[in-house]
Amino acid sequence: MAANPIRKFKDKQTLSKLRSHDKEAFIKVYDDHVAEIYRFVYFKIGNKEEANDLTSIIFLKTWNHIQNNSLVDAKTLRALLYKVARTSIIDYYRETGNKLSVTDSLDDENNRIEVVDEALNSEEKIDREADLELIKSKLPLLKEEYREVIIMKFINDLSLDEIAEISGKNKGNVRVLLHRALSALKALVEGDGKL
């Protein structure tokens, strides 16, 4: 599915406003995207406070890149934010030497991550919540590139085109990577444990 032409047009308008130092436009971008960028960062590093800090840094870096015209034109503003987020997460790991361990929690009492379809009946909701808990517990066991593509596609609902732009891969490669990631996750969930 190609990127929405209306969204692309609005993104170009927004980027133009941002390049002319429009702080109100930046606040709108922040409000529109902060939750999904935070979720992406949180699932990648597994720490609430550090994810908050890093999310703020990502938006600041994005603002600075736009102001300094020091970036390659992105097709969408959303893709630009994810590119900056990916680079910032890599920098974070390089600077801190931190790695997401299997024992790190991707969900805690103060920061519950709910992914529930309201249309489901009670029994289906219980089954789905149990499945989501199992998947969240297995996600850190995946290779980094598998975990990243699953988060972008199924948690942050990015299209294959957007993931391709963010990752610098072509759409076919992203599709294959996503298939392999899902197969690896399925093996872990079914108890095979092989990656």
C-alpha positions as CSV (number, residue, x, y, z in Angstrom):
1,M,0.0,0.0,0.0
2,A,1.5,3.3,-1.1
3,A,1.7,6.3,1.3
4,N,-1.5,8.3,1.4
5,P,-1.2,11.2,-1.1
6,I,-3.1,13.6,1.2
7,R,-0.7,12.8,4.0
8,K,2.3,13.3,1.7
9,F,0.9,16.7,0.7
10,K,0.3,17.7,4.3
11,D,3.8,16.5,5.2
12,K,5.3,18.7,2.5
13,Q,3.4,21.7,3.8
14,T,4.4,20.9,7.4
15,L,8.1,20.5,6.4
16,S,7.9,23.8,4.6
17,K,6.5,25.5,7.7
18,L,9.1,23.8,9.9
19,R,11.9,25.0,7.6
20,S,10.6,28.5,8.1
21,H,11.0,28.1,11.9
22,D,7.2,27.7,12.6
23,K,7.2,26.6,16.2
24,E,3.4,26.0,16.2
25,A,3.8,23.5,13.3
26,F,6.5,21.7,15.3
27,I,4.2,21.5,18.4
28,K,1.6,20.0,16.1
29,V,4.1,17.5,14.7
30,Y,5.2,16.6,18.3
31,D,1.6,16.2,19.5
32,D,0.7,14.0,16.4
33,H,3.7,11.7,16.6
34,V,5.1,11.6,20.2
35,A,3.0,8.6,21.3
36,E,4.1,6.4,18.4
37,I,7.8,7.5,18.5
38,Y,7.8,6.9,22.3
39,R,6.2,3.4,21.8
40,F,8.9,2.6,19.2
41,V,11.7,3.7,21.5
42,Y,10.3,2.0,24.5
43,F,9.9,-1.3,22.8
44,K,13.5,-1.0,21.6
45,I,15.2,0.0,24.9
46,G,12.7,-1.3,27.5
47,N,13.1,1.6,30.0
48,K,10.4,4.1,30.6
49,E,12.5,7.1,31.8
50,E,15.2,6.6,29.2
51,A,12.5,6.2,26.5
52,N,11.0,9.5,27.6
53,D,14.4,11.2,27.5
54,L,15.3,9.7,24.1
55,T,12.0,10.6,22.6
56,S,12.5,14.3,23.5
57,I,16.0,14.1,22.1
58,I,14.6,12.6,18.8
59,F,12.2,15.5,18.4
60,L,14.9,18.0,19.2
61,K,17.3,16.4,16.6
62,T,14.5,16.4,14.0
63,W,13.9,20.1,14.6
64,N,17.6,20.9,14.3
65,H,18.0,18.8,11.1
66,I,15.1,20.6,9.5
67,Q,16.4,24.0,10.6
68,N,19.9,23.3,9.4
69,N,18.7,21.7,6.1
70,S,21.2,19.0,7.0
71,L,19.1,16.1,5.9
72,V,18.3,14.2,2.8
73,D,14.7,14.9,1.7
74,A,12.4,12.4,3.3
75,K,9.3,11.3,1.5
76,T,7.2,11.7,4.6
77,L,7.6,13.5,7.9
78,R,6.8,10.2,9.7
79,A,9.6,8.4,7.9
80,L,12.0,11.2,8.9
81,L,11.0,10.9,12.5
82,Y,11.6,7.2,12.4
83,K,15.0,7.6,10.7
84,V,16.1,10.0,13.4
85,A,14.7,7.6,16.1
86,R,16.6,4.6,14.7
87,T,19.8,6.6,14.5
88,S,19.3,8.0,18.1
89,I,18.7,4.5,19.4
90,I,21.9,3.2,17.8
91,D,23.7,6.2,19.3
92,Y,22.1,5.4,22.7
93,Y,23.4,1.8,22.6
94,R,26.9,2.9,21.5
95,E,27.1,5.5,24.3
96,T,25.7,3.5,27.1
97,G,26.6,0.0,26.1
98,N,23.1,-1.0,27.2
99,K,21.3,-3.9,25.6
100,L,17.7,-5.0,26.0
101,S,18.0,-8.1,28.1
102,V,15.5,-10.9,28.2
103,T,14.7,-10.0,31.8
104,D,13.8,-6.4,31.0
105,S,10.1,-5.7,31.2
106,L,8.4,-4.2,28.2
107,D,5.3,-3.6,30.4
108,D,5.1,-2.3,33.9
109,E,2.3,-1.2,36.2
110,N,3.1,2.5,35.6
111,N,3.4,2.2,31.8
112,R,0.9,-0.4,30.6
113,I,0.8,-0.9,26.9
114,E,-2.7,-1.8,25.8
115,V,-3.3,-3.3,22.4
116,V,-6.9,-4.5,22.5
117,D,-9.6,-4.5,19.9
118,E,-12.8,-3.1,21.5
119,A,-15.0,-5.1,19.2
120,L,-14.0,-8.4,20.8
121,N,-16.2,-10.1,23.3
122,S,-15.0,-10.8,26.8
123,E,-13.7,-14.3,26.2
124,E,-11.9,-13.2,23.0
125,K,-10.4,-10.3,24.9
126,I,-9.0,-12.6,27.6
127,D,-7.5,-14.9,24.9
128,R,-6.1,-12.0,23.0
129,E,-4.5,-10.4,26.1
130,A,-2.9,-13.7,27.0
131,D,-1.5,-14.0,23.5
132,L,-0.2,-10.4,23.6
133,E,1.5,-11.1,26.9
134,L,3.2,-14.2,25.4
135,I,4.3,-12.3,22.3
136,K,5.6,-9.3,24.4
137,S,7.6,-11.8,26.5
138,K,9.2,-13.3,23.4
139,L,9.9,-10.1,21.5
140,P,13.2,-9.3,23.2
141,L,14.5,-12.8,22.2
142,L,14.3,-11.9,18.5
143,K,17.2,-10.5,16.5
144,E,17.3,-6.7,16.5
145,E,16.2,-6.3,12.9
146,Y,13.3,-8.8,13.4
147,R,12.1,-7.0,16.5
148,E,12.4,-3.6,14.8
149,V,10.3,-4.6,11.8
150,I,7.6,-6.2,14.0
151,I,7.4,-3.1,16.1
152,M,7.1,-0.8,13.1
153,K,4.5,-2.9,11.3
154,F,2.3,-4.3,14.1
155,I,2.7,-1.9,17.0
156,N,3.1,1.4,15.2
157,D,1.2,0.4,12.1
158,L,3.6,1.6,9.5
159,S,3.1,0.6,5.9
160,L,5.7,-1.6,4.0
161,D,6.6,1.5,2.0
162,E,7.3,3.5,5.1
163,I,9.3,0.7,6.7
164,A,11.3,0.5,3.4
165,E,12.0,4.2,3.4
166,I,13.0,4.2,7.1
167,S,15.2,1.1,6.9
168,G,16.8,2.0,3.5
169,K,15.7,-1.4,2.1
170,N,13.4,-2.0,-0.9
171,K,9.8,-3.1,-0.3
172,G,10.4,-6.7,-1.3
173,N,13.3,-7.0,1.2
174,V,11.1,-5.6,3.9
175,R,8.3,-8.1,3.1
176,V,10.9,-11.0,3.3
177,L,12.3,-9.6,6.5
178,L,8.8,-9.3,8.0
179,H,8.0,-12.9,7.0
180,R,11.2,-14.2,8.6
181,A,10.6,-12.1,11.7
182,L,7.1,-13.5,12.1
183,S,8.3,-17.1,11.5
184,A,11.0,-16.6,14.2
185,L,8.4,-15.1,16.6
186,K,6.0,-17.9,15.9
187,A,8.7,-20.5,16.6
188,L,9.4,-18.8,19.9
189,V,5.8,-18.6,20.9
190,E,5.2,-22.2,20.0
191,G,8.1,-23.1,22.3
192,D,10.6,-24.2,19.6
193,G,12.9,-21.4,20.7
194,K,15.2,-21.6,17.6
195,L,16.0,-18.4,15.8
